Amino acid sequence: MAKKILVVEDEAKLREIYKETLSEEGYEVLLVDNGRKALTVVRGMAVDLIITDIKMPEMHGVEFVTALREAGFNMPVIMCSAYEQMKNDFGVVSAGISDFLTKPVDIDELVTKVNAILGSAA
Amino acid sequence: MAQQSTASYLKMTVLVKKVLALIDEFEAAASEGFMREAATPVLLGGVSLTDKVNSAIDKGRARLVELTETTKLQQEAIDELSKGKDELNTLRDLSSAIGLAQTRDEIVQLLINMIREKILPIGGAALYQGSEDLGFTLSETWETTPEDLAEIDRQKTSGFLQWAMKSPVPISMPSEGRYPTAVYVPMRVGNQTLGILLLLSSRAVDEFTQSDHDRMTLLCSQAAIALENARLVTQILQMKQYNESILLSLTSGLLAVDLDGRVTTLNPAGLTILNYQAGDILGMKVSDLPPLAEFARLLTEAVTSSMDRRNVEIQIDRGERNKQVLGVSVSPVLAEGDRVIGAMGIFVDLTAIKVLEQQVRRNDRLAVVGQLAAGAAHEIRNPLSAIRGNIQLLNRKLQKLAEPDALLVKTKSIIEEVDRINRIVAGMMDMSKEGSLQLVRTPVGKFLRDVGYIVEGNFKEAQVGLDFVLDETLPEVEVDLHEMKQVFLNLYQNALQAMKANGKLTVTSERIKEEDGREMIQVKVADTGCGIDQKHLEKVFAPFFTTKTDGTGLGLSIVHRIVQEHKGDITVESEIGKGTTFIVRLPQAPPAAGATV
């Protein structure tokens, strides 16, 4: 069974790029546009990896990851932001973060990082 | 002359006495004869001989007495003359003595001695000073006992002082103290009474002669002139000292020239500001000193136009790297009758202020642009992500086609351009970043060399030398390693781009003291490249300023921001064709905790 990746991103076009890229690699990709919806999804099904943006309406990425860890979920998370200094700026959650991606996202890099974390799609 | 006439007068008196004695003797002898003759009178032309002889004797006596009287009168006249001569001598003595006396005290003491010696006996004396408008007060006394002082005090209330103020001649009044007379001698110069000398004398008032008064008047007017001179000299000396101390304590420079434009005065502050030695500039024509050309022009204008000019900014030009900005106010120097006799300029060194102004302007500009850029940059990255992602996906699909190369060139180019936009965005975000620095103590030399290793390969490839001249004894600096690495990487890479093969980059480090006393580490990054045009030099730290075709114009802005965040500063010097030097100054790290002091 294909591994499930949840993408949390408020930009529709970016969501589509994530979906197309990762689907081609054989992953099952779920898309939501904010942290609150993402929490709902995680509670309803097993997710192998989450890729989340930071700046989003409703519940931003940092809030989302904090709530996720508090709720006891420990799946890997890749954080993605236009802020290069994110590692320093969001040091408070960095312990629970597996990797970072900087926008504009290089999809080759995305694939490399996802594969490194999940081993393979299957 | 007087002594001669006195001697002849005495001789004459002796002779007259002798003759009179002979006459007496003759008369006695004659009387004896006359008594004998009385019995038988001898008649001569009807007159008795006795009568004739007696009459002759009387005539002779009368003649002699007359002679004596005349001689006496002559002597008196001679005495009078010699007295006049004494007086002249006294005046001459006083004048020459007073010429040597310099203080009021000396002059008055001399005057008192002269009067005592030549005119009348004097006990105590007192000097009143002041003016007719403000009144006179007792300023000093000489040789007075408490009793005399009491008398002087009493005299004060007598009203004679006020009278003496306006009197051209001395006034003698009976006194009740141990001296019978108080003499008020006004000391006048022209119409002005400078002071009144009160003398207590043992000579009674009715024994004073007109001549005593006249002589005192003369002596006192002479002394008054000397007093006035002494006062003026003191005033002038004080004024001169005052002026000199003003010039000395001025923190502004003051330069004065005569009509030929030759320097007559340049105060110590001025010497420091203009960096001259007094001997090198005094007497020189300002127009002959090339760095002061603009200054010379202003001074000449002030002379020819007789007009002031305030707060003019001029440049002292000692070559490309040594320019000073002065704020100057010039005015003509006027003598009596508004005659122009030269010009003077008061100036301050504005160089440091100008540099600060420039920095403040630069910082303000950077802050505003930075804030705008940061907001915009973030929003640009999302659309960029979409473009780049889609092109990458397109790329992947193209690669599955039979002959993709021609199309791949296009997509590759699009990705490259997107990356270029992204670099600009990254720069803008960097420039405005106000992240907290993660400060680490590090030795300057090691740090500079570590950054050097990163670019070493690029320098070798371009056949450009990279030379470190480092003072290994320098204290440590406290820097954010990541940020500061970016500063020197940028500087090294900029330099490399400015140089051709065989160029050389020299990095030196030293310790300097800022004007405010802060100890700083100064690092110079000097290349032998093409140099930067003077007109561009001020703008190199401005965002988006670049002369390179593919530069973002943000590199040096970022360098500037990072150095500023480290409480340091960065400046640039450049000469076309010779090269450019960036000078970074960073504060020393504070003493390490637990370090031995």
Interface residues (C-beta under 8 A of the other chain):
Chain A: E11 K13 L14 I17 Y18 E20 T21 E24 K55 A82 Y83 E84 Q85 N88 D89 K103 P104 V105 D106 I107 D108
Chain B: A377 H378 R381 N382 L384 S385 A386 I387 R388 G389 N390 Q392 L393 R396 V418 N422 A426 M429 K433 G435 Q438
